[in-house]
Structure formats: structure tokens, C-alpha cells
Amino acid sequence: MANGNYIKNKTILVTGGTGSFGQAFVAKLLNEYAPRELIIFSRDEFKQSEMAKRWPSDKYPIRYFLGDIRDSERLRRAFIGVDVVVHAAALKQVPALENNPMEAVKTNIMGAQNILEAALERGVKRVVGISTDKAVSPTNLYGATKLAMEKLLIAANNYSRYRDIKFSVVRYGNVLGSRGSVIPFWCELYKNKNFELPLTDERMTRFLIDLSQGVDLVVKAIEEAGAGEIFIPKIPSATMLDLIKAFPGKVSYKVTGIRPGEKLHEALISEDEGRHTWDMGSHYVVVPEFDLNNDARSAIKHGEKMVAGFSYTSENNHSWLSQDELQKIIYSYL
């Protein structure tokens, strides 16, 4: 776990800060790391007002900044005096983005470009982008835009010569209980006495991560990531069928078929990335294939290089959630 020394007394801005990650990140920093100020940047005024009821600005070092990452001028205004930017804002509903592709491009790609340009102009010291396993060998537009976001942030280190700034990425799998995820969806059906749950494919596997694990890794990346590095947690997998079996009572399922753009298994590290991946104990680090700003590689100095042919996918994972662990997860939502 990171010690938080770098974060202490820093001004930290979170794009998309009213989402599930943003709220967990804010709670963690306020409780444990004593930042100078937290800035919540999002376009949802209602969520900001709800968040302000929990953390009012007159009692906490927190500021609510209404804006859209598509608006470069608004970002430049928001980034004045900011030390660290955590970029979590994104459009992420796969079917909606397939039907509205340019909206995904404008937010997830052009918005990322706006962020890196504003960060360079305003003297931000650290930028950490939040990515997803769907960015690895993407089969849908959402994954493709998140891959482009990763590439933009990594390449931004080429522009940072003679400046104290590093751009890095944290990439993880499905967050337990996040908005639109399958577990809350199934639990809502179950509570309404719909005991035949829809299952796309009996073989489907997914990485599952607790939100607090994701927050901890982002804190570690802020403190430790070198320019262009991708931090990836070691997290367990589960089959979707085993998740259904974890529900209490007589629950059945109906196979509905894999949806357009959906994978049978997800990957957090492709075989090609595996050639420049280091095992850091609690997590993996994918380092860039080319030198960025002559940055010293903490991964190379302290990690263990993975063997040729290494990949990290949800079906070849060494760690799997047990039925007892899955039951505890399901029961926490019922």
C-alpha cells in the first residue's frame, strides 16, 4: 500500500469525480492522506450537489467545478494551481457508444487530448488516466477509445521535456457494484422475484476488483509510476455462471447469447505487452517500448521481468474467487 507522502498537501483534481471511483477516491484521500485541496470536475450538477451534502466545501478542503472535458478552455481554468490530475471521466455504456460513435470519440479521445494539453500548459506534475481491460485488443468502440486514451497519455510524456510532469495509466477489470454492472442488475431482478437470470454465455469469465483496490492502485501510481507506465492490479477472476450459482435459493438462468462487441474472456495484459511487463509483487507494470523523457524505470530496477509469451487474461488467471467469496459478494447487495 502506498504511504501517501507525495499526495500530502497537494491539490488534486479528479475528472468524472462524481462517479463511483471519484467518490471512493475522495473518501480515501480525505480520511488518510491530507491533501491541500480536492477538486471535483464533472458535468453532472445534481451529483455534485448530492456529493456536497456529504462533503460540504465549508468543512472539507474540496471544491466542485462544473465542466466537461470536451471544453479545453474550461479545463485550463480548472487546472490552475493543480498538482495531480486523476482522469476518470468517460462515456462507457457499450451499446450506446456503438450507436453514437462520435460522442465516444469526442469525450474519451478528444477529451483526453484536452486534458494532457491543459496539464502541460498549467504545470501539473502528475496525470494518471483510469483505463479498463476492454482497452486490450478491443472488440467494441468503448475499448478502442480507451486504448486511444492510453496511447495519448503515454505519448504525452514526449512533450514534457524539461518539465516536472509524468503521464501514466492504471488499467483494471470490472469493478464490483459499479453503475451498470451485472451484479447489481442481477440482484435487482432477484429482489423482484425474477429467479431466472439472463446469462450471455456459460463459459464467460471476468476479472473482478473491489473499488477500494482500484483506489489504492491509483494512489500508488500517483506516487510511484514512471513516465508512460501502465499499472495493473493482480485481481481474481470468476465465471459468470459461478456468480449466478452464488445466489441463495433456487435460481436458474437463461442463455441469451454474447452481445455485439462483448468478449468471452477479458485481458489485462496482451501477449505483446507481456514482453515488456514487470512483476512488482502486488501488481504488474507495463513499461513503454520506447524511452520517454529518459525516465528512470522503477519497474526495471525493482521488479521481475515476465517470461516470453506471458499474458494476463481472465481465463488463464491463477487466482479465482471461491464460491464462499462469491456468496459474500452477492449477499452484500441483497
N, C-alpha and C positions, 0 to 999 in steps of 0.2 A: 504493500500500500504506500502511496506517495505521502511525503511528510508535509506538503503544503507550504514549504518555505518560500517558494517562488511566488505563490499566489498572495501571500500575506501583504496587506496594504497596497494591492494593485487594483486598478479599475478594470473590470471585466465586463464585456458586452456579449450577450447571447442573442443571436438571431433566432427567430422562432421560439423565443424564450417562454411563451405561454403554453407550449406543448408539454407532453408527459416528461420528456427528457429535461426540458428547461426548468420545470418546477422541482424535479428531483435534484437537479444540479444546484439550483438556488438554495434549497433546504440544506444540502450538504455544505456548501460554502459558508452560509451564514452560521451554521452550527459548529463548524470545525476549523475554518481557515481564515477568518477575519480579513476579508477583502476591504479595500478602501471604499469601493462603490461597485454595485452591480447594476448594469443597465439592461433592461428587458426590451428588446427591439422586436416588434411584431406588428402585424396589420389588423389584429383582432382586438378591437377596443373593449368588447364585452369580456373576453377572457382576461384582459389586463385589469379591468375593474374588479373582477372576481379575485384575481391574484392579489390585488392591492388590499383587499379585505383581510387577507392572511398576513401580508407583509406591507403595511402602510409605510409610505415614504417618510412620515414624520417620526417613525420609531425604528426604522431599519435603514441601512445605507443602500437604498435601492431606488432606482429611477425607472419610470415607464416611458418608453419612447415609441410613439406610434409611427409606423412607416413600413414600406415594402422594399425588399431587397432589389426589386426591379428599378427602383428610383436611386440612381447613383448620387445625385445631389443630397438626398436625404441621408444616405449612408455617410457621406463625407461630413455632414453636420453631426451625426450621431457619434462618429469615431474620434472627435476632438478629445484629446486627453486620455484615450483608451490605451491600456497596455496589452490586453489579451482579448481576442475575439474567438468565441466558440460559435461555429456556423452550423446551426441545426435546422434552419428554415428550409422547407422543401415541399413541393407537391408530390404526393406519394401513393395515391389511390390508382392502382394499375389500370383497371378498366376505364376510368375517367380520362387518364392520360393517353391511353390508346386512341380514344375518340377525340381528344383535344391536344394533339401533339405539340403545337407551337406554344401552348400555355406551359407545358412541361419545360420546353427549351428556354422560354423567357425567364422562368423562375429558377430552375435547377442549374442551368448552364450560364445564361447571361447574368443571372443574379450572383452566381459565384464569381464571375469576372468583375462585376461591380464591387464586390467585397474585397477582392485582392487589390484592385486599383485604389480603393479608398484607404485600405490598410497601409499600402506603400506610401501614399500621399500624406497620411496623418501620423506616421511614425509609430504605428502599432508594433509591438515586439514579438507577439506570438499569435498565429492564426491556426486553429485546429478545426478541420472540417469533419462532420459526422457522416459516415457513409454506411453502406449496407452490403450484405452478402450478394444481393441482386446485382451489384456492380461487377461481379466476377463472371466473365463470359455471359453477358446479359442476353436474355431472350425477350425482353419487353422494353418499351421506351423508358419507363422509370429507371430500370437498371442501367440503360445506356446513358441517360442523363447524369446519373450518379457517378458512373465511370468517367464521364467528361468532367464532372466537378472535381474528382480526384486528380485527374491529369492537369487541370488548370491550376489547382493549388500547388501541386508538386512542381510544375514548371515555373510557378511564380517565384520560386527561390532563385531562378536565373536573373531576375530583375532586382534582387536585393543586395547586390554588390555594394560593399562599404556601408551597409545599413545593418543595424542590430535587429533583424527580423527573421523568423523562421515560419514556414508554412508546412503543416503536417496533417495527417489524416488518422482518424480512428474508424475502423470498419468492424461492425459486429452483426450478429444474426437477429432473429425475431425476438423482440422484447416482450416478455411476459406481461399480458394485460394491457398492452398499448392500444390506443384507439384504433378500431377496425380490425384487430387481430382475432384469431379464430377462437381462443379460449373464452373471452367474454361473450362472443357470439353464440357459441355452443351452450354456455351456462345460462344465457338468457332464454334460449329455446327450452332447456331443461326445466328452468323455473316456471315456464309457462306450460309445463307438462307435455312438451313435444319431445318424446323419448326416442324418436328415430332421427338421428343426427346426420346431416349431409357430409359425406366424405368423398373427396375428389379421387383418391386412389389409395388402395390398401397398403401399397409399398412406400408411400411418400414419407420422407424424413425431413426434419428441420433442426437447425441449431436453435437453442432456446437460452436466453440470457435474462437474468434479473436486472431490472433498471438500475439498481444500486451498483452492480458490477460494471455497467456501462459508464456510469458517472465516475467511478473510481479510475477506470482506464483513461478517461478524458483528462482527469486531474493529473495522472501520471504522464500523459502525453504533453500537457502544458509544461510540465517541469523538465521532462527528460528527452522528448523527441528531437532528433536532429532534422535538418532541412530535408523535406521530401520523404520522410519515413512514414510508413503506414503501420499503426499499432493494431494488433488483432488479438482478442482475448482467447484463452483456452476455455471453451464452454461445452456443455454436454449436448448431445443430440437426443431426439425422441422420434418414434414413428407416430404419425397422426392416429393410426389405429390403436396404439397403446394408450394414447391420450383419451380416446373415447372409452376404452375399457376401464379407465380410472374413475369414471363416473359411478356413483352409487346406484344400486338397484338394477333393474332390467332395462338396459339401454341397448338399442340396436343402431344400425347405420344403413344408409343408402348411398351407394357409389354413384356419384354424379358426373365423374369424368374430369380430367385436368382442364383447367380453364385456359383460354388463349394467353400465351406469354408466361405460363406457370411452369416451373421445373419440378421434376420428380424428386430431385435432391438439390441442395444448395451447396455452394462452395464459398469458403472464406479466403482460401489461397489456391490459385490455379497451379498446375504443374510448372508452367513457365515462370510464375512468380517464385515458386519453390526454390529455384536456382539461386535466388538472392534473398533468401529468408533466413533469419537467425532466431533460434530458440532462446528466449530470455527468462525461462523458468515459469513465470506466471502468465506470459503472453508471448506472441511472436512479433517480430518486426520485419517488414519487407522494406529493404533499402532500395533507393533508386539505382537503376542500371548505369547511370552516368553521374559524375561528381557534380554536386550543386553547391556553388559558393565555397568550395573547399571545406565543407563542414566536416568536423570530426565525427566519426560514426561510433556512437556509444554501443550500438548493437555489435559491430565488428570487434570492438575492444572487449566486451563483456559477455557476449552471447556465444552460442554454439551453432555453427553453420549447418543447415539441414542437408541431408544427403541428396544426391541426384534422383530425380523422379518424385520428390516429396510433393504432396498436395494435401489440402485440408478441406475435406468435404463432409457433409452431414451423414453420409452413409459409410465412410471409412474412419469415422471418429473412434478414438479409444475410450471415450467417456460417454456413457449413456445413462439417462435418468431411469431409476428403478421404478417399479410400479408403486411402491410406497411414496416415493418422492413425487410422482405424478399425481397420486391421490391427494397429497397435501396441497399441491398447486390448485387442483380442481376445487377442493373443499374451501380454499381461501376466497373463491369467487362465488360460492353458492350461499 
